[in-house]
Amino acid sequence: MLILVTFLQAWLLIALIRRRVLGRFKWFFFYTVFSIVAGIGEFAVRNRPWTYFYVYWAAEAVYSILGFFAIDEAFRRVFRNFYVLRWFRFLLPGVGIVMLILAVVEGYFNPPVQAPWWLATIYVGEIAVRCLQVGIFALFVLLVRLYLLPWQNYAFGISVGFSIAAFGMFTTVMLRSALGTKLMALQYVPAMAYLIAVLIWLASFIKPEPPNPYQGLISPLTPEQLLVLLRSYTQELKGLLKKSMAVS
């Protein structure tokens, strides 16, 4: 599985270079490069358990950091026009900082059994980033459908891949918590989910990005008018949410 994923990510790296996306998705590009290096490193020490242990968890710490910046980058790419709203600028960084702080506190005061605090922090931090990735994907779907934004683009493919990988990890954590080690097949779920994520990324970048239907159009609105329009959309969204909560 490790060899297959590393091979596919090398293919993905070639696709990223061919599509010249470094300027737009530099953090996802760095994430892919690091994934290849980490995969080769883990394979090289696979027969040395303690060395593999430290290499694996050190890589997971870096994965969490690069994964956060990659999903933030994709989010900003799609919703860059929304950043004229002051509160929108702090939405993603604020959530990310809060979740990472909670991960550090949780890992220090309530570490998993027989795990040092630094390992617990990495583990809980990874879960926090996965939560953020799933949440961003849900926000992607909501805003894309609400504002009729183009969804067939590289940024959306990046978000889908990260959300599937996160879902695989969540499924394993929850089932292992309930069933323990009775179902040994659970250990393969995260790897399979990540394999699917890499295939989605590869399918997204192996072909040219569909043209943006709004590209080249000059907006008749001034920045101030656009800000008023986005605020009105936001108020409509709040109204719909209040109605749905009242009905439920």
C-alpha positions as CSV (number, residue, x, y, z in Angstrom):
1,M,0.0,0.0,0.0
2,L,2.8,2.4,0.9
3,I,4.6,1.7,-2.4
4,L,1.4,2.2,-4.4
5,V,0.5,5.5,-2.7
6,T,4.0,6.8,-3.1
7,F,4.0,5.9,-6.8
8,L,0.6,7.6,-7.3
9,Q,1.8,10.7,-5.5
10,A,4.9,10.9,-7.7
11,W,2.5,10.7,-10.7
12,L,0.5,13.5,-9.0
13,L,3.6,15.6,-8.6
14,I,4.3,15.3,-12.3
15,A,0.7,16.4,-13.0
16,L,1.1,19.4,-10.7
17,I,4.3,20.4,-12.5
18,R,2.7,20.0,-15.9
19,R,-0.3,22.1,-14.9
20,R,2.0,24.8,-13.4
21,V,0.0,25.2,-10.2
22,L,2.9,26.0,-7.9
23,G,1.9,29.7,-7.9
24,R,-1.7,28.9,-7.0
25,F,-1.4,25.8,-4.8
26,K,2.1,26.0,-3.4
27,W,1.2,24.4,-0.1
28,F,-0.5,21.4,-1.7
29,F,2.5,21.2,-4.0
30,F,4.8,21.1,-0.9
31,Y,2.4,18.6,0.8
32,T,2.8,16.3,-2.2
33,V,6.6,16.6,-2.3
34,F,6.8,15.8,1.4
35,S,4.4,12.9,1.0
36,I,6.8,11.3,-1.5
37,V,9.8,11.9,0.7
38,A,8.0,10.6,3.8
39,G,6.8,7.5,1.9
40,I,10.3,6.7,0.8
41,G,11.6,7.2,4.3
42,E,9.0,5.1,6.0
43,F,9.6,2.3,3.5
44,A,13.3,2.4,4.0
45,V,13.0,1.9,7.8
46,R,9.9,-0.5,7.7
47,N,11.9,-3.3,9.3
48,R,13.2,-1.3,12.2
49,P,10.1,-0.8,14.5
50,W,11.4,2.0,16.8
51,T,12.9,4.0,14.0
52,Y,9.7,3.6,11.9
53,F,7.7,4.7,15.0
54,Y,9.5,8.0,15.2
55,V,9.7,8.6,11.5
56,Y,6.0,7.9,11.1
57,W,4.9,10.3,13.9
58,A,7.3,13.0,12.9
59,A,5.8,12.8,9.4
60,E,2.3,12.9,10.8
61,A,3.1,16.2,12.6
62,V,4.3,17.7,9.3
63,Y,1.3,16.3,7.5
64,S,-1.0,18.1,9.9
65,I,0.7,21.5,9.4
66,L,1.0,21.2,5.6
67,G,-2.6,19.8,5.3
68,F,-3.9,22.8,7.2
69,F,-2.2,25.3,4.9
70,A,-3.2,23.4,1.8
71,I,-6.9,23.3,2.7
72,D,-6.7,27.0,3.7
73,E,-5.1,27.8,0.3
74,A,-7.8,26.0,-1.6
75,F,-10.5,27.7,0.5
76,R,-9.1,31.1,-0.2
77,R,-8.8,30.3,-3.9
78,V,-12.5,29.6,-4.3
79,F,-13.9,32.3,-1.9
80,R,-11.4,35.1,-2.5
81,N,-14.1,37.5,-3.4
82,F,-15.8,36.9,0.0
83,Y,-12.7,38.4,1.8
84,V,-14.1,41.9,1.3
85,L,-16.3,40.9,4.4
86,R,-14.2,41.6,7.5
87,W,-15.5,38.6,9.5
88,F,-14.9,36.2,6.6
89,R,-11.1,37.0,6.7
90,F,-10.8,35.6,10.2
91,L,-13.2,32.7,9.8
92,L,-10.8,29.9,8.7
93,P,-7.7,31.1,10.6
94,G,-9.7,31.6,13.8
95,V,-11.2,28.1,13.7
96,G,-7.8,26.6,12.9
97,I,-6.1,28.4,15.8
98,V,-8.8,27.4,18.3
99,M,-8.7,23.8,17.3
100,L,-5.0,23.5,17.4
101,I,-4.9,25.1,20.8
102,L,-7.5,22.7,22.0
103,A,-5.4,19.8,20.6
104,V,-2.3,20.9,22.5
105,V,-4.3,21.3,25.8
106,E,-6.1,18.0,25.3
107,G,-2.8,16.1,24.5
108,Y,-1.1,17.6,27.5
109,F,-3.7,17.1,30.2
110,N,-5.5,14.0,28.8
111,P,-3.0,12.0,26.8
112,P,-3.9,8.5,25.4
113,V,-2.9,5.6,27.6
114,Q,0.8,4.8,27.5
115,A,1.6,7.7,25.2
116,P,4.0,10.6,26.0
117,W,2.5,14.1,25.9
118,W,4.2,15.1,22.7
119,L,2.8,12.0,20.9
120,A,-0.6,12.7,22.3
121,T,-0.4,16.3,21.1
122,I,0.5,15.1,17.5
123,Y,-2.3,12.6,17.5
124,V,-5.0,15.0,18.8
125,G,-3.6,17.8,16.6
126,E,-4.0,15.5,13.6
127,I,-7.6,14.8,14.6
128,A,-8.2,18.6,15.0
129,V,-6.9,19.3,11.5
130,R,-9.0,16.4,10.1
131,C,-12.0,18.0,11.7
132,L,-11.2,21.3,10.1
133,Q,-10.8,19.7,6.7
134,V,-14.2,18.0,6.9
135,G,-15.8,21.3,8.1
136,I,-14.2,23.2,5.3
137,F,-15.5,20.7,2.8
138,A,-19.0,21.1,4.2
139,L,-18.6,24.9,4.0
140,F,-17.4,24.4,0.4
141,V,-20.5,22.5,-0.6
142,L,-22.8,25.0,1.2
143,L,-21.3,28.1,-0.2
144,V,-20.8,26.7,-3.7
145,R,-24.5,25.7,-3.9
146,L,-25.8,28.9,-2.3
147,Y,-23.8,31.3,-4.4
148,L,-23.8,29.1,-7.6
149,L,-20.0,29.1,-7.8
150,P,-18.1,26.8,-10.2
151,W,-17.2,23.6,-8.5
152,Q,-15.3,21.7,-11.1
153,N,-11.9,23.1,-10.2
154,Y,-8.6,22.1,-8.6
155,A,-9.4,23.7,-5.3
156,F,-12.6,21.7,-4.9
157,G,-10.8,18.4,-5.8
158,I,-8.2,19.2,-3.1
159,S,-10.9,19.7,-0.5
160,V,-12.7,16.5,-1.5
161,G,-9.5,14.4,-1.2
162,F,-8.7,15.8,2.3
163,S,-12.3,15.2,3.5
164,I,-12.2,11.5,2.4
165,A,-8.9,10.9,4.1
166,A,-10.2,12.6,7.2
167,F,-13.4,10.5,7.1
168,G,-11.4,7.3,6.9
169,M,-9.4,8.3,10.0
170,F,-12.6,9.3,12.0
171,T,-14.2,6.0,11.1
172,T,-11.2,4.0,12.4
173,V,-11.0,6.0,15.6
174,M,-14.7,5.7,16.4
175,L,-14.9,2.0,15.6
176,R,-11.6,1.2,17.5
177,S,-13.0,3.0,20.5
178,A,-16.1,0.9,20.4
179,L,-14.7,-2.5,19.3
180,G,-11.1,-2.3,20.5
181,T,-8.8,-4.6,18.5
182,K,-11.5,-7.2,17.7
183,L,-11.8,-6.1,14.1
184,M,-8.2,-6.1,12.8
185,A,-9.3,-5.0,9.3
186,L,-9.9,-1.5,10.7
187,Q,-6.2,-0.8,10.5
188,Y,-6.4,-0.7,6.8
189,V,-9.3,1.8,6.6
190,P,-7.1,5.0,6.9
191,A,-4.7,3.7,4.3
192,M,-7.5,2.9,1.9
193,A,-9.2,6.2,2.5
194,Y,-5.9,8.0,1.8
195,L,-5.4,6.0,-1.4
196,I,-8.8,7.1,-2.6
197,A,-7.9,10.7,-1.7
198,V,-4.7,10.5,-3.8
199,L,-6.7,9.0,-6.7
200,I,-9.1,11.9,-6.5
201,W,-6.3,14.4,-6.5
202,L,-4.7,12.7,-9.4
203,A,-8.0,12.6,-11.4
204,S,-8.4,16.3,-10.6
205,F,-5.0,17.4,-11.8
206,I,-4.3,14.9,-14.6
207,K,-6.6,16.9,-16.9
208,P,-6.8,20.7,-17.6
209,E,-9.0,22.7,-15.2
210,P,-12.4,23.5,-16.7
211,P,-12.6,27.1,-17.6
212,N,-14.3,29.4,-15.1
213,P,-17.6,30.6,-16.7
214,Y,-17.0,34.0,-15.0
215,Q,-13.4,34.4,-16.1
216,G,-12.9,37.5,-18.3
217,L,-16.1,39.1,-17.3
218,I,-15.9,42.6,-15.9
219,S,-18.2,43.1,-13.0
220,P,-20.4,46.2,-13.3
221,L,-20.3,46.5,-9.5
222,T,-17.8,48.6,-7.6
223,P,-16.1,47.0,-4.6
224,E,-18.5,48.9,-2.3
225,Q,-21.5,47.6,-4.2
226,L,-20.1,44.0,-4.1
227,L,-19.6,44.3,-0.4
228,V,-23.3,45.3,0.1
229,L,-24.4,42.5,-2.2
230,L,-22.4,39.9,-0.2
231,R,-23.8,41.2,3.0
232,S,-27.3,40.9,1.8
233,Y,-26.6,37.3,0.8
234,T,-25.2,36.6,4.2
235,Q,-28.3,38.1,5.9
236,E,-30.5,35.9,3.7
237,L,-28.5,32.8,4.7
238,K,-28.9,33.8,8.4
239,G,-32.6,34.1,7.9
240,L,-32.8,30.7,6.3
241,L,-30.8,29.1,9.1
242,K,-33.0,30.7,11.7
243,K,-36.2,29.4,10.0
244,S,-34.8,25.9,9.7
245,M,-33.8,25.9,13.4
246,A,-37.3,27.2,14.4
247,V,-39.0,24.4,12.4
248,S,-36.7,21.7,13.9
